[in-house]
């Protein structure tokens, strides 16, 4: 069975407060955008076998907002330090280690790595994955270790702006 990957950029973060980049929280729009995307994922029956999330505060807070709607079991969410500002090369090697028991996995992390990952896996020419966007990829691979350049097809791209405008 082909694998599915949902790439989710963290929601809009707060630049005030003078804290370290890693510690930035979500701003008001970030909270509302994450709720919009959470509702969208729930309404469209997005079922993740596992979610890997950066340990940065804004990514963790995004995951918490999404999970208010998804109600994923605690043991299906893993927080990974190495996803913080990860390069596309690191993200690909990280994906290659996923368990083949998991069919649909979500990654919640940061740009520019996530935009580059979308383009690498699909051949897309996406300039920038917006905050809190969900980019769904159908991979043409039966095993995660087979993930490579242009091994997938973009199924959908949903952004908070698209949901607000509709």
Short mmCIF file of the C-alpha atoms (twelve columns), coordinates in Angstrom:
data_MODEL
# 
_entry.id   MODEL 
# 
loop_
_atom_site.group_PDB 
_atom_site.id 
_atom_site.type_symbol 
_atom_site.label_atom_id 
_atom_site.label_alt_id 
_atom_site.label_comp_id 
_atom_site.label_asym_id 
_atom_site.label_seq_id 
_atom_site.Cartn_x 
_atom_site.Cartn_y 
_atom_site.Cartn_z 
_atom_site.pdbx_PDB_model_num 
ATOM 1   C CA . UNK A 1   0.000   0.000  0.000  1 
ATOM 2   C CA . UNK A 2   1.331   3.446  -0.905 1 
ATOM 3   C CA . UNK A 3   2.277   5.790  1.906  1 
ATOM 4   C CA . UNK A 4   0.805   9.224  2.572  1 
ATOM 5   C CA . UNK A 5   2.666   12.159 4.055  1 
ATOM 6   C CA . UNK A 6   1.067   15.345 5.347  1 
ATOM 7   C CA . UNK A 7   3.499   18.213 5.708  1 
ATOM 8   C CA . UNK A 8   2.260   20.890 8.105  1 
ATOM 9   C CA . UNK A 9   4.094   24.132 8.774  1 
ATOM 10  C CA . UNK A 10  3.650   25.518 12.280 1 
ATOM 11  C CA . UNK A 11  1.093   28.301 12.705 1 
ATOM 12  C CA . UNK A 12  1.963   32.012 12.746 1 
ATOM 13  C CA . UNK A 13  4.222   32.856 15.653 1 
ATOM 14  C CA . UNK A 14  4.684   35.857 17.871 1 
ATOM 15  C CA . UNK A 15  7.796   37.948 17.238 1 
ATOM 16  C CA . UNK A 16  7.304   40.208 20.266 1 
ATOM 17  C CA . UNK A 17  8.704   39.496 23.694 1 
ATOM 18  C CA . UNK A 18  12.372  39.154 22.797 1 
ATOM 19  C CA . UNK A 19  12.585  35.415 23.461 1 
ATOM 20  C CA . UNK A 20  14.762  32.909 21.606 1 
ATOM 21  C CA . UNK A 21  13.446  31.762 18.213 1 
ATOM 22  C CA . UNK A 22  12.940  28.243 19.591 1 
ATOM 23  C CA . UNK A 23  10.692  29.549 22.396 1 
ATOM 24  C CA . UNK A 24  8.366   31.770 20.345 1 
ATOM 25  C CA . UNK A 25  4.652   31.153 20.966 1 
ATOM 26  C CA . UNK A 26  1.764   31.508 18.526 1 
ATOM 27  C CA . UNK A 27  0.197   34.894 17.969 1 
ATOM 28  C CA . UNK A 28  -3.591  35.359 17.887 1 
ATOM 29  C CA . UNK A 29  -3.807  34.613 14.169 1 
ATOM 30  C CA . UNK A 30  -1.654  31.518 14.681 1 
ATOM 31  C CA . UNK A 31  -4.090  30.169 17.275 1 
ATOM 32  C CA . UNK A 32  -7.132  30.842 15.079 1 
ATOM 33  C CA . UNK A 33  -5.407  29.429 11.959 1 
ATOM 34  C CA . UNK A 34  -4.459  26.232 13.798 1 
ATOM 35  C CA . UNK A 35  -8.077  25.866 14.928 1 
ATOM 36  C CA . UNK A 36  -9.287  26.363 11.334 1 
ATOM 37  C CA . UNK A 37  -6.882  23.716 10.046 1 
ATOM 38  C CA . UNK A 38  -7.781  21.368 12.911 1 
ATOM 39  C CA . UNK A 39  -11.473 21.664 11.992 1 
ATOM 40  C CA . UNK A 40  -10.615 21.119 8.323  1 
ATOM 41  C CA . UNK A 41  -8.549  17.991 9.046  1 
ATOM 42  C CA . UNK A 42  -11.314 16.589 11.258 1 
ATOM 43  C CA . UNK A 43  -14.079 17.394 8.729  1 
ATOM 44  C CA . UNK A 44  -12.056 15.728 5.959  1 
ATOM 45  C CA . UNK A 45  -11.393 12.634 8.058  1 
ATOM 46  C CA . UNK A 46  -7.616  13.017 8.025  1 
ATOM 47  C CA . UNK A 47  -6.387  10.081 10.063 1 
ATOM 48  C CA . UNK A 48  -2.703  10.079 10.941 1 
ATOM 49  C CA . UNK A 49  -1.086  6.898  12.184 1 
ATOM 50  C CA . UNK A 50  1.668   9.025  13.661 1 
ATOM 51  C CA . UNK A 51  2.655   12.681 13.929 1 
ATOM 52  C CA . UNK A 52  6.246   13.844 14.263 1 
ATOM 53  C CA . UNK A 53  6.488   17.390 15.564 1 
ATOM 54  C CA . UNK A 54  9.378   19.770 16.129 1 
ATOM 55  C CA . UNK A 55  10.052  20.531 19.786 1 
ATOM 56  C CA . UNK A 56  10.001  24.298 19.124 1 
ATOM 57  C CA . UNK A 57  7.259   25.968 21.148 1 
ATOM 58  C CA . UNK A 58  5.315   27.242 18.100 1 
ATOM 59  C CA . UNK A 59  5.244   23.761 16.556 1 
ATOM 60  C CA . UNK A 60  4.145   22.116 19.832 1 
ATOM 61  C CA . UNK A 61  1.390   24.710 20.271 1 
ATOM 62  C CA . UNK A 62  0.246   24.118 16.689 1 
ATOM 63  C CA . UNK A 63  0.048   20.377 17.386 1 
ATOM 64  C CA . UNK A 64  -1.961  21.001 20.557 1 
ATOM 65  C CA . UNK A 65  -4.464  23.168 18.669 1 
ATOM 66  C CA . UNK A 66  -4.813  20.573 15.874 1 
ATOM 67  C CA . UNK A 67  -5.255  17.783 18.387 1 
ATOM 68  C CA . UNK A 68  -8.184  19.586 20.010 1 
ATOM 69  C CA . UNK A 69  -10.048 18.410 16.897 1 
ATOM 70  C CA . UNK A 70  -8.157  15.278 15.845 1 
ATOM 71  C CA . UNK A 71  -8.076  13.661 19.311 1 
ATOM 72  C CA . UNK A 72  -5.011  11.587 18.461 1 
ATOM 73  C CA . UNK A 73  -3.800  9.175  21.138 1 
ATOM 74  C CA . UNK A 74  -0.872  10.568 23.092 1 
ATOM 75  C CA . UNK A 75  1.417   7.721  22.015 1 
ATOM 76  C CA . UNK A 76  0.905   8.530  18.306 1 
ATOM 77  C CA . UNK A 77  2.533   11.978 18.646 1 
ATOM 78  C CA . UNK A 78  6.315   12.190 18.900 1 
ATOM 79  C CA . UNK A 79  8.235   15.383 19.540 1 
ATOM 80  C CA . UNK A 80  11.603  15.463 17.800 1 
ATOM 81  C CA . UNK A 81  14.342  18.030 18.461 1 
ATOM 82  C CA . UNK A 82  15.985  17.273 15.111 1 
ATOM 83  C CA . UNK A 83  12.980  18.665 13.211 1 
ATOM 84  C CA . UNK A 84  13.713  22.188 14.450 1 
ATOM 85  C CA . UNK A 85  14.877  24.101 11.343 1 
ATOM 86  C CA . UNK A 86  15.788  20.802 9.650  1 
ATOM 87  C CA . UNK A 87  17.205  20.771 6.123  1 
ATOM 88  C CA . UNK A 88  15.521  18.851 3.329  1 
ATOM 89  C CA . UNK A 89  18.354  16.276 3.468  1 
ATOM 90  C CA . UNK A 90  17.712  15.677 7.160  1 
ATOM 91  C CA . UNK A 91  13.944  15.492 6.639  1 
ATOM 92  C CA . UNK A 92  14.320  12.856 3.905  1 
ATOM 93  C CA . UNK A 93  16.654  10.717 6.033  1 
ATOM 94  C CA . UNK A 94  14.238  11.152 8.969  1 
ATOM 95  C CA . UNK A 95  11.292  9.948  6.827  1 
ATOM 96  C CA . UNK A 96  13.287  6.932  5.625  1 
ATOM 97  C CA . UNK A 97  13.350  5.699  9.249  1 
ATOM 98  C CA . UNK A 98  9.553   5.624  9.698  1 
ATOM 99  C CA . UNK A 99  7.923   2.318  10.579 1 
ATOM 100 C CA . UNK A 100 6.275   0.650  7.595  1 
ATOM 101 C CA . UNK A 101 3.322   -0.174 9.844  1 
ATOM 102 C CA . UNK A 102 2.368   3.514  9.593  1 
ATOM 103 C CA . UNK A 103 0.558   4.375  6.355  1 
ATOM 104 C CA . UNK A 104 -0.201  8.088  6.892  1 
ATOM 105 C CA . UNK A 105 2.247   10.279 8.772  1 
ATOM 106 C CA . UNK A 106 2.209   14.002 9.463  1 
ATOM 107 C CA . UNK A 107 5.288   16.176 9.971  1 
ATOM 108 C CA . UNK A 108 4.923   19.496 11.798 1 
ATOM 109 C CA . UNK A 109 8.011   21.634 11.433 1 
ATOM 110 C CA . UNK A 110 9.546   24.727 9.826  1 
ATOM 111 C CA . UNK A 111 10.557  26.489 6.637  1 
ATOM 112 C CA . UNK A 112 12.587  26.555 4.497  1 
ATOM 113 C CA . UNK A 113 13.005  22.788 4.943  1 
ATOM 114 C CA . UNK A 114 9.309   21.953 4.571  1 
ATOM 115 C CA . UNK A 115 8.848   23.929 1.340  1 
ATOM 116 C CA . UNK A 116 11.972  22.283 -0.060 1 
ATOM 117 C CA . UNK A 117 10.673  18.865 1.037  1 
ATOM 118 C CA . UNK A 118 7.345   19.384 -0.766 1 
ATOM 119 C CA . UNK A 119 9.189   20.314 -3.953 1 
ATOM 120 C CA . UNK A 120 11.741  17.501 -3.607 1 
ATOM 121 C CA . UNK A 121 9.128   14.791 -3.124 1 
ATOM 122 C CA . UNK A 122 6.691   15.970 -5.823 1 
ATOM 123 C CA . UNK A 123 8.613   18.080 -8.324 1 
ATOM 124 C CA . UNK A 124 6.323   20.987 -7.406 1 
ATOM 125 C CA . UNK A 125 7.636   24.555 -7.707 1 
ATOM 126 C CA . UNK A 126 6.091   25.835 -4.474 1 
ATOM 127 C CA . UNK A 127 7.781   29.126 -3.514 1 
ATOM 128 C CA . UNK A 128 6.756   29.104 0.134  1 
ATOM 129 C CA . UNK A 129 4.629   26.780 2.253  1 
ATOM 130 C CA . UNK A 130 2.470   29.238 4.235  1 
ATOM 131 C CA . UNK A 131 2.174   29.049 8.001  1 
ATOM 132 C CA . UNK A 132 -0.243  26.343 9.162  1 
ATOM 133 C CA . UNK A 133 -0.667  25.023 5.616  1 
ATOM 134 C CA . UNK A 134 -1.205  21.294 5.064  1 
ATOM 135 C CA . UNK A 135 0.459   19.798 1.992  1 
ATOM 136 C CA . UNK A 136 -0.717  16.214 1.385  1 
ATOM 137 C CA . UNK A 137 1.425   13.873 -0.698 1 
ATOM 138 C CA . UNK A 138 0.581   10.442 -2.042 1 
ATOM 139 C CA . UNK A 139 3.918   8.640  -2.175 1 
ATOM 140 C CA . UNK A 140 4.549   6.032  -4.846 1 
ATOM 141 C CA . UNK A 141 6.370   3.849  -2.357 1 
ATOM 142 C CA . UNK A 142 5.388   0.833  -0.294 1 
ATOM 143 C CA . UNK A 143 8.165   1.456  2.217  1 
ATOM 144 C CA . UNK A 144 9.297   4.692  3.815  1 
ATOM 145 C CA . UNK A 145 12.934  3.912  3.053  1 
ATOM 146 C CA . UNK A 146 12.057  4.110  -0.665 1 
ATOM 147 C CA . UNK A 147 11.197  7.819  -0.393 1 
ATOM 148 C CA . UNK A 148 13.228  9.910  -2.829 1 
ATOM 149 C CA . UNK A 149 13.184  12.679 -5.363 1 
ATOM 150 C CA . UNK A 150 9.811   13.097 -7.107 1 
ATOM 151 C CA . UNK A 151 8.471   9.864  -5.606 1 
ATOM 152 C CA . UNK A 152 5.113   11.431 -4.797 1 
ATOM 153 C CA . UNK A 153 2.158   13.367 -6.122 1 
ATOM 154 C CA . UNK A 154 0.572   16.382 -4.466 1 
ATOM 155 C CA . UNK A 155 -2.942  15.406 -3.408 1 
ATOM 156 C CA . UNK A 156 -3.891  18.735 -1.880 1 
ATOM 157 C CA . UNK A 157 -2.662  21.964 -0.378 1 
ATOM 158 C CA . UNK A 158 -4.888  23.665 2.174  1 
ATOM 159 C CA . UNK A 159 -4.081  26.976 3.790  1 
ATOM 160 C CA . UNK A 160 -5.863  28.927 6.528  1 
ATOM 161 C CA . UNK A 161 -6.324  31.790 4.039  1 
ATOM 162 C CA . UNK A 162 -8.198  29.497 1.634  1 
ATOM 163 C CA . UNK A 163 -10.482 28.371 4.463  1 
ATOM 164 C CA . UNK A 164 -11.086 31.964 5.623  1 
ATOM 165 C CA . UNK A 165 -11.848 33.127 2.060  1 
ATOM 166 C CA . UNK A 166 -14.458 30.389 1.452  1 
# 
